[in-house]
Amino acid sequence: MTKIIAEIGINHNGSVDLCKKLITIASAAGCDYAKIQKRKPDLCVPDNQKNKMRNTPWGEMSYLDYKHKIEFNQEQISELINYAEQHNITLFASVWDIPSSNLMSNYSDIVKIPSALITNLDLCKHTRDNFNTLIISTGMSTEEEIERCVESCDPDVIMHTNSTYPCPVDEINLKYINWLHKKWPNKQIGYSGHEYGLVSTFASVAIGASWIERHITLNHNMWGSDHLSSLEPSGLFKLVKGIRDVESSMTQEEAPRVLLKSEQLKRESLRK
């Protein structure tokens, strides 16, 4: 069965309670995983961005202070991991730096390197050593950069991604999934979508994506950079149901056509 990740990302806006609500929704929808992001802002925020001022729901503050504001600490992560376990879903993280990789290795055996970091080969190699299942995303990267990442850390899952938020459907290029299957036949190939709607994600399953990731939010109109290109709860339920329907419609093997019993009954009724 296709593995489905509900990407909470930073759509929790630094609120443990909001994150718990999103975890509960992901579990109720039937997702296999929920995912957050973990980083140390002092390491990850570029120096030329740290002191830029930003209007936030908590008032005007520097970009660095804002990033600290929405980052969960170790105690909060432990609380969220336990909460997810109680709701029969696995919570893990995209890690943005080596200290965050080390921290998350205490809580889960699955991890993701986000598209923005697959050129950081030190992080990729270090994270490979800490986790049983390593996922990478290919957005914003050249083919050569992807090749170097795969060679350096041997990921278990490679996810096709277009990192535009939201991504125009005519730029998704789902056929790249076929390319990845042919290039790395021993890898699991997935799709992380940032487009409006669900059709392209359903199509990615039909052509062979075995992992799916979509951002989720309580409301598109909430404050934050990723809410608009995320799925609201009703959309997430439709996503999971649609993926399972696609899987059910593809259970037959490639073979000559066989007249099914249900069709036989219809055929006989038309001859009476």
NORSUL-V246587 format. One record per residue. N is the residue number from 1. RES is the residue in three letters. SS is DSSP state (@ for helix, = for strand, . for the rest). PHI is phi in degrees with one decimal (none if undefined). NEAR is the number of other ideal C-beta (glycine too) atoms within 8 Angstrom. Layout:
# NORSUL-V246587
N|RES|SS|PHI|NEAR / N|RES|SS|PHI|NEAR
This chain:
# NORSUL-V246587
1|MET|.|none|4 / 2|THR|.|-63.0|10 / 3|LYS|=|-84.3|10 / 4|ILE|=|-117.1|14 / 5|ILE|=|-108.8|14 / 6|ALA|=|-90.8|15 / 7|GLU|=|-85.0|11 / 8|ILE|=|-74.9|15 / 9|GLY|=|59.3|10 / 10|ILE|.|-109.8|11 / 11|ASN|.|-71.6|16 / 12|HIS|.|-77.9|12 / 13|ASN|.|53.7|11 / 14|GLY|.|81.6|7 / 15|SER|.|-101.7|7 / 16|VAL|@|-62.8|10 / 17|ASP|@|-63.2|6 / 18|LEU|@|-65.6|11 / 19|CYS|@|-62.6|13 / 20|LYS|@|-62.8|10 / 21|LYS|@|-61.4|9 / 22|LEU|@|-69.4|16 / 23|ILE|@|-62.9|16 / 24|THR|@|-61.3|9 / 25|ILE|@|-64.0|13 / 26|ALA|@|-60.5|15 / 27|SER|@|-65.7|13 / 28|ALA|@|-62.6|7 / 29|ALA|@|-72.7|12 / 30|GLY|.|101.0|8 / 31|CYS|.|-70.6|13 / 32|ASP|.|-84.9|7 / 33|TYR|=|-139.4|14 / 34|ALA|=|-119.9|15 / 35|LYS|=|-136.9|15 / 36|ILE|=|-116.2|15 / 37|GLN|=|-112.6|10 / 38|LYS|=|-131.3|13 / 39|ARG|.|-152.8|12 / 40|LYS|.|-102.1|10 / 41|PRO|@|-54.6|10 / 42|ASP|@|-61.9|6 / 43|LEU|@|-88.3|9 / 44|CYS|@|-95.3|9 / 45|VAL|.|-79.8|11 / 46|PRO|.|-57.4|5 / 47|ASP|@|-56.6|5 / 48|ASN|@|-76.4|5 / 49|GLN|@|-106.5|9 / 50|LYS|@|-58.8|10 / 51|ASN|.|-98.5|7 / 52|LYS|.|-69.3|8 / 53|MET|=|-85.0|8 / 54|ARG|=|-141.9|9 / 55|ASN|=|-81.8|5 / 56|THR|=|-131.8|10 / 57|PRO|.|-62.1|4 / 58|TRP|.|-102.5|6 / 59|GLY|=|104.2|5 / 60|GLU|=|-78.5|6 / 61|MET|=|-152.7|10 / 62|SER|=|-68.3|10 / 63|TYR|@|-59.5|12 / 64|LEU|@|-64.7|12 / 65|ASP|@|-64.0|8 / 66|TYR|@|-61.0|12 / 67|LYS|@|-63.2|12 / 68|HIS|@|-64.3|8 / 69|LYS|@|-62.1|10 / 70|ILE|.|-99.1|9 / 71|GLU|.|-94.3|11 / 72|PHE|.|-78.3|10 / 73|ASN|.|-88.7|6 / 74|GLN|@|-62.2|6 / 75|GLU|@|-62.7|6 / 76|GLN|@|-69.0|9 / 77|ILE|@|-63.5|14 / 78|SER|@|-59.3|9 / 79|GLU|@|-62.7|9 / 80|LEU|@|-71.7|15 / 81|ILE|@|-59.9|11 / 82|ASN|@|-64.8|8 / 83|TYR|@|-62.2|11 / 84|ALA|@|-61.9|13 / 85|GLU|@|-58.7|9 / 86|GLN|@|-65.1|6 / 87|HIS|.|-106.5|9 / 88|ASN|.|58.5|5 / 89|ILE|.|-141.7|12 / 90|THR|=|-95.1|10 / 91|LEU|=|-101.5|16 / 92|PHE|=|-142.3|12 / 93|ALA|=|-141.5|14 / 94|SER|=|-85.2|12 / 95|VAL|=|-107.0|14 / 96|TRP|.|-110.5|14 / 97|ASP|.|-163.0|11 / 98|ILE|@|-64.5|9 / 99|PRO|@|-59.1|8 / 100|SER|@|-68.7|13 / 101|SER|@|-61.4|14 / 102|ASN|@|-62.0|9 / 103|LEU|@|-63.1|11 / 104|MET|@|-69.2|14 / 105|SER|.|-66.9|10 / 106|ASN|.|-77.1|5 / 107|TYR|.|-120.5|10 / 108|SER|.|-150.9|12 / 109|ASP|.|-108.2|5 / 110|ILE|=|-128.6|12 / 111|VAL|=|-154.4|17 / 112|LYS|=|-129.7|13 / 113|ILE|=|-96.3|18 / 114|PRO|.|-70.6|10 / 115|SER|@|-50.8|11 / 116|ALA|@|-65.2|8 / 117|LEU|@|-116.1|10 / 118|ILE|.|-72.7|15 / 119|THR|.|-87.2|8 / 120|ASN|.|-87.2|8 / 121|LEU|@|-68.4|10 / 122|ASP|@|-62.9|7 / 123|LEU|@|-63.5|14 / 124|CYS|@|-61.5|16 / 125|LYS|@|-66.1|10 / 126|HIS|@|-61.4|10 / 127|THR|@|-68.7|15 / 128|ARG|@|-55.4|11 / 129|ASP|@|-72.8|5 / 130|ASN|@|-98.7|9 / 131|PHE|.|-136.0|11 / 132|ASN|.|-75.5|4 / 133|THR|=|-120.7|9 / 134|LEU|=|-115.8|15 / 135|ILE|=|-112.3|15 / 136|ILE|=|-124.4|15 / 137|SER|=|-116.5|13 / 138|THR|.|-104.4|13 / 139|GLY|.|-62.2|10 / 140|MET|.|66.7|5 / 141|SER|.|-117.8|11 / 142|THR|.|-83.3|5 / 143|GLU|@|-60.2|6 / 144|GLU|@|-66.3|6 / 145|GLU|@|-66.3|10 / 146|ILE|@|-63.8|12 / 147|GLU|@|-59.3|8 / 148|ARG|@|-63.7|10 / 149|CYS|@|-64.3|16 / 150|VAL|@|-62.3|13 / 151|GLU|@|-66.5|6 / 152|SER|@|-80.6|9 / 153|CYS|@|-128.6|13 / 154|ASP|.|49.1|8 / 155|PRO|.|-65.6|14 / 156|ASP|.|-82.5|8 / 157|VAL|=|-130.1|13 / 158|ILE|=|-114.3|15 / 159|MET|=|-106.3|14 / 160|HIS|=|-68.5|16 / 161|THR|=|-147.1|12 / 162|ASN|.|-110.8|11 / 163|SER|.|-86.9|11 / 164|THR|.|-77.6|8 / 165|TYR|.|-120.7|9 / 166|PRO|.|-80.2|9 / 167|CYS|.|-92.3|13 / 168|PRO|.|-60.9|8 / 169|VAL|@|-63.0|10 / 170|ASP|@|-78.7|4 / 171|GLU|@|-113.2|8 / 172|ILE|.|-70.9|11 / 173|ASN|.|56.5|7 / 174|LEU|.|-61.4|11 / 175|LYS|@|-63.9|7 / 176|TYR|@|-63.3|9 / 177|ILE|@|-60.3|14 / 178|ASN|@|-61.9|9 / 179|TRP|@|-59.5|8 / 180|LEU|@|-65.1|13 / 181|HIS|@|-60.3|10 / 182|LYS|@|-71.9|6 / 183|LYS|@|-75.2|6 / 184|TRP|.|-129.0|9 / 185|PRO|.|-65.1|6 / 186|ASN|.|-94.6|3 / 187|LYS|.|-101.2|11 / 188|GLN|=|-83.3|8 / 189|ILE|=|-111.9|16 / 190|GLY|=|-126.9|15 / 191|TYR|=|-139.5|16 / 192|SER|=|-110.5|14 / 193|GLY|=|-102.4|13 / 194|HIS|.|-126.6|12 / 195|GLU|.|-87.7|13 / 196|TYR|.|-71.7|5 / 197|GLY|.|83.9|6 / 198|LEU|.|-120.2|10 / 199|VAL|@|-58.2|7 / 200|SER|@|-64.7|12 / 201|THR|@|-67.1|15 / 202|PHE|@|-59.7|11 / 203|ALA|@|-63.4|9 / 204|SER|@|-64.2|15 / 205|VAL|@|-67.8|14 / 206|ALA|@|-63.0|8 / 207|ILE|.|-98.6|10 / 208|GLY|.|121.9|10 / 209|ALA|.|-71.5|13 / 210|SER|.|-103.6|8 / 211|TRP|=|-131.0|15 / 212|ILE|=|-128.3|17 / 213|GLU|=|-133.4|12 / 214|ARG|=|-138.2|14 / 215|HIS|=|-68.2|12 / 216|ILE|=|-128.4|15 / 217|THR|.|-150.5|13 / 218|LEU|.|-75.6|10 / 219|ASN|.|-157.9|7 / 220|HIS|.|-58.4|8 / 221|ASN|.|-90.6|4 / 222|MET|.|-67.5|10 / 223|TRP|.|-73.3|6 / 224|GLY|.|141.5|8 / 225|SER|.|-77.2|5 / 226|ASP|.|-108.2|12 / 227|HIS|@|-64.0|13 / 228|LEU|@|-64.7|7 / 229|SER|@|-98.5|11 / 230|SER|.|-106.8|13 / 231|LEU|=|-89.3|11 / 232|GLU|.|-76.3|11 / 233|PRO|@|-51.0|10 / 234|SER|@|-62.6|6 / 235|GLY|@|-67.2|9 / 236|LEU|@|-66.2|16 / 237|PHE|@|-61.1|10 / 238|LYS|@|-64.2|9 / 239|LEU|@|-60.7|15 / 240|VAL|@|-63.0|12 / 241|LYS|@|-59.9|9 / 242|GLY|@|-65.4|11 / 243|ILE|@|-63.0|14 / 244|ARG|@|-65.9|10 / 245|ASP|@|-66.7|8 / 246|VAL|@|-60.5|11 / 247|GLU|@|-60.3|11 / 248|SER|@|-64.3|7 / 249|SER|.|-78.0|6 / 250|MET|.|-121.0|7 / 251|THR|.|-78.8|5 / 252|GLN|.|-77.0|4 / 253|GLU|.|-78.9|3 / 254|GLU|.|-68.9|2 / 255|ALA|.|-166.3|6 / 256|PRO|.|-56.6|3 / 257|ARG|.|-67.4|4 / 258|VAL|.|-117.2|5 / 259|LEU|.|-72.2|6 / 260|LEU|.|-79.6|6 / 261|LYS|@|-58.7|5 / 262|SER|@|-63.5|6 / 263|GLU|@|-70.9|8 / 264|GLN|@|-60.2|9 / 265|LEU|@|-62.5|8 / 266|LYS|@|-65.9|8 / 267|ARG|@|-61.4|9 / 268|GLU|@|-65.9|8 / 269|SER|@|-66.3|7 / 270|LEU|@|-75.7|6 / 271|ARG|.|-97.7|5 / 272|LYS|.|-84.3|4
